Amino acid sequence: MDSTHISNLTRVDAGKDSSWHIHKDHLKYGSIQKTRVDFSGRTLEKIMQKIADNAFINAPYLQSEDQNRYYQECLRWIEENYD
């Protein structure tokens, strides 16, 4: 099953482009750069550590049910696609 979403013509691998999403080689909330976590050259452990380090930055973007749902979808995608 292909879980790729297309929204506003931006292809994302998980989540929703205007919320938490995986696009190409990063996790980010919408267009907010300070939430961005790049995957290039990182192992799953390092990616997850960077996400954990960003908890304070990300907290304002994890307030709604939709935000949390897309965030969890992205975390599952990362765990399934990185090692």
N, C-alpha and C positions, 0 to 999 in steps of 0.2 A: 504494500500500500504506500503510495506516495503522499507524504504529509506536507508537501511543499504548498505554501499559500501564496497567492498572488493578490496583492492589494495595492492600489494606487500605482500599478505597474512596476513596483519594486518586488523582485523575487526574493523571498526569504525562505530559509530552510526550516525554520520553526518560529512560532510566535506570530506576531502581527507587526508590520513595519511601523505603525504609529505607536506601538507599545514595546514591550520586550520582544526582541527578535534576534535571530541568527541570520546574518547576511554575509555571504562570502566567508571571511575568516575572523569574524568577531561577534560578540554579544554586546547589545546596546539597547538603551531605552529610547525609542523614537530617534530624534536627531540630537540628543543630549550627549555631547562628547565625553563629559566627565564620567559617564556610566560605562564607557566603552572598555571592553576587555578583548585584546587581540589574542588570537590563538597561535599565530605563526611562530614556530620554533618552540612551542610550549607543550609539555606533556599534560595529560589529564590532571595530574596532581597539581602542577603549577597553575593551570587554568582555574581550577577550583579554589586554590589558595588566593589567587588574585580576586576572584569573585567574593570570597570571604573577607578579604581586606577592604573591599568596596562596600561592605554592609552599611556603613554609616551614610555613604554617598547615595546608595540605592534605596534606602529606607523610604524617602518621600515618594518613590515610584512603585511602592508595593502596598499601597493603601486600599485599592479596590479588589474585588473578586476577580475581575478580568485581568488586572495587572498581575496578580498572583498566579492565575491560571497560565498566562503566557510565559511568565518567568519559570514556572515549573516545567512547562513544555520545553523551554530552551535548555534547562538543566538536564532533562532526560536526553535531549538530542546530543548534547555535549558528551554525556556519559556513554552513549551508544556509538559515538563517532570518533572518540579519542581514547588513547591508551598510554 
